[in-house]
Amino acid sequence: MRALIQRVSSASVAVDGNTVGEIGSGLLVLVCAMQGDDEGKADWLARKVTKLRIFPDDAGRMNRSLLDIGGSALIVSQFTLAADTKGNRPGFSSAAAPEDGRRLYERFSAVVGAEGIQVANGIFGADMKVALVNDGPVTIWLDTEG
């Protein structure tokens, strides 16, 4: 699985002009299931996201996790993280099939919530508009294969 995480002051996602998820301080997590991914990878990635120490401590050093700060997570499915960009037109054949992608996206979100994080979500497969205030900016790529 792949995730692009952004430390945010706030973030929201809208579908058809209606806000379906929003958070204050925390992480915007764009997540993609890849072919061959399973629940174990979803669980590992979810726990990694909740424990990654990218929030500042009292000295201003990145030393606190989402759990430590009591932050929230806005989790949005984004199959385009699977893009193969060798040519000029991206290919997405390495992304998981939609039914697998949905199942693993939902599993990822559930595990983040089970870790004690307040979770908001986009809508799987929908055309979404995401707004955010990137704090830092801090943007980190995570991949269960690397």
N, C-alpha and C positions, 0 to 999 in steps of 0.2 A: 504494500500500500504506500501511497505517497501523500504527503501533506505539505502545504505551504502555510506557515503560520505567521501571523502579523500581530505584534503587540499593539494594542489599540487603547485609546482613551474612550472610544465609543465606536460601535458598528451596528449596521442594520441591513436587512435584506427585504426586498419588496417583490411581490408578484402581482402583475396586473394593477400596479399603482397602490396596492395595499401592503403595509408592513406586516410581514409574517414572523419576523424574529428581530430582536434587538438586544444589545447589551451595553453596559457602561464599560468600565475598565476591565481589561482581560485580553483574550485572544480571539482573533478571527482565524478560523481553521478551514482552509479549502482542502478537501480530501477526495482522493481518487482510489478506487480499488482496481488492481491490475489483474490480468489473467493469472490464475494459479494462486491467488491470495485466498486465505482462509481466516477463520475466526481467531486463530492464534496470532496472526499478523495484525488483525484489527485490534485485539486486546493489547498487544505490545505497544503499538503506535499510540493508542489512546492513553495508556499509562505514561508513556514517554512525554507526551504533550502536557499532561497535568503536572509532571515533576521537573520539566525543563526549567532551569534557573536562569530566566531572562528578564526578571523584574529587578529594579534597583533596591539595594538595602539602604540603610541609613547613611552609608558612606558614598552612595551613588554607584556602587559596583553591581553588576548583574549577578545577584546571588540569591534571589527569591523566586520561587515557583508560583504558578497559578494557584496552587493549594495554599501556599504561604500567605499570599495577599488577599485571599478570599475573592478572587476575580471570577468572571464568567467566561463562557466560551460560546461564540456564535459559530456553528458548524454548518458548512455549506458544501454540498456535493459538487465536484468539478472534474468531469471526465477529461477535460482538455489538459490536465496535468500529465496524461499519458501520451501527449503529442510526440510523434516522431517527426522531427523537423529537418531531416537530411535534405529533403527537397524544399521547394517553395510553398507547397501545399501540405500542411500537417496531416499526418495519418494517425488514427486512434485505435488501430487494431490490437494494441497491447492492453487496452482498457478491458476490464472485466465485462462480461455480458450484463445487460441492464438488470436482470433479476439478481445476479450475484452482487453487482454493484450496490443495489438498493439494500440487500440483506447486510452486507458488510458495512455500509454507511450507517445503517440503523444500529448495528452492533457497536461500531465505534462510538457513536453518540451515547448509547446506553452505558458503555463502560466509563466514558468520561463523567457522566452523571453519577454513576455508582461510586466513583472516586471522591465524590463530595462537591463537584463543581456544578453550579447552576448553568444549564445548557439551553440555548435557543437554537433553532434550526431554520434552514431554508426548506424548500420543497424539492425533493429528488426529481430530477428530470425537467423541472420547470425552467422557463426563461426568467432569470432573476436579475434584479438590479441590486448591487451591493454597494453600500456607502460605508466609509470608515475614516477615522482619524488615526493614522499610523503614529504611534508613540515612539519617538526615537530619531529616525525610524528604525524599527527592528523587524526584519523579515528573515525567516529561516526555513530552509528546505529540509524535510525529513523523508527518508525512504527506508522501508524495511529491508531493502536489498543492499543498503550501503551502510 
